[in-house]
Amino acid sequence: SLDATRRWMFVAHYTSGTISVLPMDGAGATQTIQFRATPSRPLLSELADRQEAPHAHCVIPHPSNRWVVACDLGLSTVFSFSFNEQTGILEGGMDDERHYRGD
């Protein structure tokens, strides 16, 4: 998906479980990855029968362009990030303890 300025592309990498932010040039072509996040927590034991690893499913920016959510099917979690539209950096989210349920 694209941010509100159409200058940044958000990508969910299902197999690796990572999400990326790529800058877009004026013609709409992607440039080198600006930001990448990978979940660093274990799977929940109750998901072991159907999930073997994190699987980033989608990344969606909020219409205000201040927030981004990323859904992970393998972790059964929705992560929220603050988004800096000047730098393309996401903060919070996958390494933020507020998103971790430690059973």
SERO-4910 file (N, C-alpha, C, O; in steps of 0.05 Angstrom, whole numbers):
BEGIN
 pado doro    nc1    nc2    nc3   cac1   cac2   cac3    cc1    cc2    cc3    oc1    oc2    oc3
  Ser    A     17    -23      0      0      0      0     18     25      0     42     23      5
  Leu    A      6     48     -6     20     73     -7     11     92     15    -12     91     23
  Asp    A     29    109     24     21    129     44      5    151     30      2    151      5
  Ala    A     -5    170     45    -23    191     35     -8    209     15    -21    221     -3
  Thr    A     18    212     17     33    229     -1     41    215    -27     50    227    -46
  Arg    A     37    188    -27     45    171    -49     75    171    -54     85    165    -76
  Arg    A     90    178    -33    119    178    -34    131    153    -21    155    148    -25
  Trp    A    115    138     -6    125    115      8    107     91      3     83     93      3
  Met    A    120     68     -2    106     42     -6    111     24     18    134     21     26
  Phe    A     90     13     29     92     -6     51     88    -34     40     69    -39     25
  Val    A    106    -52     47    105    -80     36    106   -100     59    122    -97     77
  Ala    A     89   -120     58     89   -142     76    102   -166     62     93   -174     41
  His    A    123   -177     74    137   -201     63    127   -225     78    137   -231    100
  Tyr    A    108   -239     67     94   -261     81    114   -283     90    113   -291    114
  Thr    A    131   -292     73    149   -315     80    169   -308    102    173   -324    120
  Ser    A    181   -284    101    201   -277    121    188   -264    146    201   -263    167
  Gly    A    163   -255    144    150   -242    166    158   -213    170    149   -200    189
  Thr    A    174   -202    152    183   -174    155    164   -155    140    149   -163    123
  Ile    A    166   -130    148    152   -109    133    173    -88    125    194    -85    139
  Ser    A    169    -75    102    188    -56     92    174    -30     84    151    -30     77
  Val    A    190     -8     84    181     17     73    201     25     51    225     27     56
  Leu    A    190     30     27    207     38      5    199     65     -5    175     70     -9
  Pro    A    219     83    -10    212    108    -22    204    105    -52    215     87    -65
  Met    A    187    122    -61    178    122    -90    189    147   -103    189    168    -91
  Asp    A    199    144   -127    208    168   -141    184    181   -155    162    171   -154
  Gly    A    189    204   -169    167    219   -182    152    203   -203    129    209   -209
  Ala    A    165    183   -214    153    167   -235    138    142   -224    126    127   -239
  Gly    A    140    139   -197    126    116   -185    143     91   -182    132     70   -174
  Ala    A    169     93   -187    187     70   -184    197     69   -156    202     90   -143
  Thr    A    201     45   -145    211     42   -118    242     46   -118    255     41   -138
  Gln    A    252     55    -95    280     59    -91    289     39    -70    275     21    -63
  Thr    A    313     42    -59    324     25    -39    308     25    -13    298     46     -5
  Ile    A    305      2     -1    289      0     24    299     20     45    323     22     50
  Gln    A    281     36     56    287     55     77    285     44    105    301     51    122
  Phe    A    267     25    108    262     15    135    252    -14    133    237    -20    115
  Arg    A    261    -31    151    252    -59    152    249    -67    181    266    -60    198
  Ala    A    227    -81    187    222    -91    214    216   -120    213    202   -130    196
  Thr    A    228   -135    232    224   -164    234    215   -170    263    228   -160    282
  Pro    A    194   -185    267    185   -192    294    207   -208    308    219   -226    296
  Ser    A    211   -202    334    232   -215    349    220   -231    372    234   -236    392
  Arg    A    196   -239    370    184   -254    392    175   -282    383    171   -286    359
  Pro    A    172   -300    402    164   -327    395    134   -329    388    118   -312    396
  Leu    A    128   -350    374     99   -356    369     86   -364    394     98   -375    412
  Leu    A     60   -358    396     44   -367    419     40   -397    417     35   -408    395
  Ser    A     42   -411    439     40   -440    439     13   -450    427     12   -471    415
  Glu    A     -8   -435    432    -34   -443    421    -37   -441    391    -57   -450    379
  Leu    A    -17   -429    378    -17   -426    349      0   -448    335      0   -450    311
  Ala    A     14   -463    351     34   -483    340     21   -503    321     35   -514    304
  Asp    A     -4   -509    324    -17   -529    307    -22   -518    279    -28   -534    261
  Arg    A    -20   -492    275    -27   -481    248     -7   -460    238     -9   -451    215
  Gln    A     12   -451    255     32   -431    247     59   -440    256     63   -448    279
  Glu    A     79   -437    238    106   -445    245    125   -421    247    148   -424    256
  Ala    A    116   -397    238    133   -374    238    116   -349    234     92   -351    227
  Pro    A    128   -325    239    113   -300    232    107   -299    202    123   -308    186
  His    A     84   -288    196     77   -284    168     63   -257    165     39   -254    169
  Ala    A     79   -236    158     67   -209    154     46   -211    131     52   -222    110
  His    A     23   -202    137      0   -206    118     -7   -180    103    -13   -182     79
  Cys    A     -7   -157    116    -12   -132    102     -2   -109    119      2   -111    143
  Val    A      2    -86    106     11    -62    119     -7    -39    109     -8    -35     84
  Ile    A    -21    -26    127    -41     -6    119    -36     21    133    -36     21    158
  Pro    A    -32     43    119    -29     69    132    -56     80    140    -76     76    126
  His    A    -56     95    162    -80    110    171    -83    134    152    -63    145    143
  Pro    A   -108    142    146   -112    166    129    -98    191    138    -92    208    122
  Ser    A    -92    194    164    -78    217    174    -48    217    166    -34    237    168
  Asn    A    -38    193    158    -10    189    150      8    190    175     33    191    171
  Arg    A     -3    189    199     14    189    223     18    161    234     36    157    251
  Trp    A      2    142    226      2    115    237      1     94    215     -9     99    193
  Val    A     12     71    220     11     48    202      5     23    219     16     20    241
  Val    A    -12      6    209    -17    -20    222     -7    -42    204     -8    -41    179
  Ala    A      4    -63    217     14    -86    202      2   -111    215      4   -115    239
  Cys    A    -11   -127    199    -23   -152    209     -4   -175    204      7   -178    183
  Asp    A      0   -192    225     17   -215    222      0   -240    228    -10   -244    250
  Leu    A     -4   -256    207    -20   -280    210     -7   -301    228    -21   -313    244
  Gly    A     19   -305    225     33   -325    241     33   -318    271     32   -337    288
  Leu    A     35   -293    278     36   -285    306      8   -278    316      4   -273    340
  Ser    A    -12   -278    298    -39   -271    305    -40   -244    320    -53   -241    341
  Thr    A    -27   -224    308    -24   -198    321    -27   -176    300    -18   -179    277
  Val    A    -38   -153    309    -38   -129    293    -20   -109    307    -24   -102    330
  Phe    A      1   -101    293     21    -82    304     14    -54    295      6    -50    272
  Ser    A     17    -34    312     13     -6    304     40      8    307     54      4    326
  Phe    A     46     25    287     70     41    286     63     70    283     43     77    270
  Ser    A     80     87    294     79    115    285     95    117    260    115    103    257
  Phe    A     88    135    242    101    137    216    111    166    212     96    185    215
  Asn    A    136    169    205    148    194    198    148    197    168    165    184    155
  Glu    A    131    213    156    129    215    127    152    230    115    156    229     90
  Gln    A    169    243    131    193    256    120    215    236    116    231    239     97
  Thr    A    218    217    135    240    198    134    233    170    125    250    154    117
  Gly    A    207    163    126    198    136    120    203    116    142    200     92    138
  Ile    A    209    126    166    215    108    189    189    102    205    173    120    209
  Leu    A    186     77    212    164     69    230    176     65    258    198     56    261
  Glu    A    161     73    278    170     69    306    149     55    322    125     57    316
  Gly    A    158     39    342    140     23    358    136     -4    345    154    -14    332
  Gly    A    112    -15    347    106    -39    333    119    -64    343    116    -71    366
  Met    A    133    -78    325    141   -106    330    160   -109    354    160   -131    365
  Asp    A    175    -89    361    193    -92    384    182    -77    408    197    -74    428
  Asp    A    158    -68    407    146    -53    429    132    -72    448    115    -87    439
  Glu    A    140    -73    473    128    -92    492     98    -90    495     85   -109    504
  Arg    A     86    -67    487     57    -65    489     43    -84    470     19    -90    472
  His    A     58    -94    450     47   -113    430     53   -142    437     47   -159    421
  Tyr    A     65   -147    459     74   -174    465     57   -186    487     54   -174    509
  Arg    A     47   -209    482     32   -224    502     49   -247    511     51   -267    497
  Gly    A     62   -245    533     80   -266    542     66   -287    560     62   -282    584
  Asp    A     59   -309    549     46   -330    564     66   -350    574     59   -370    588
***
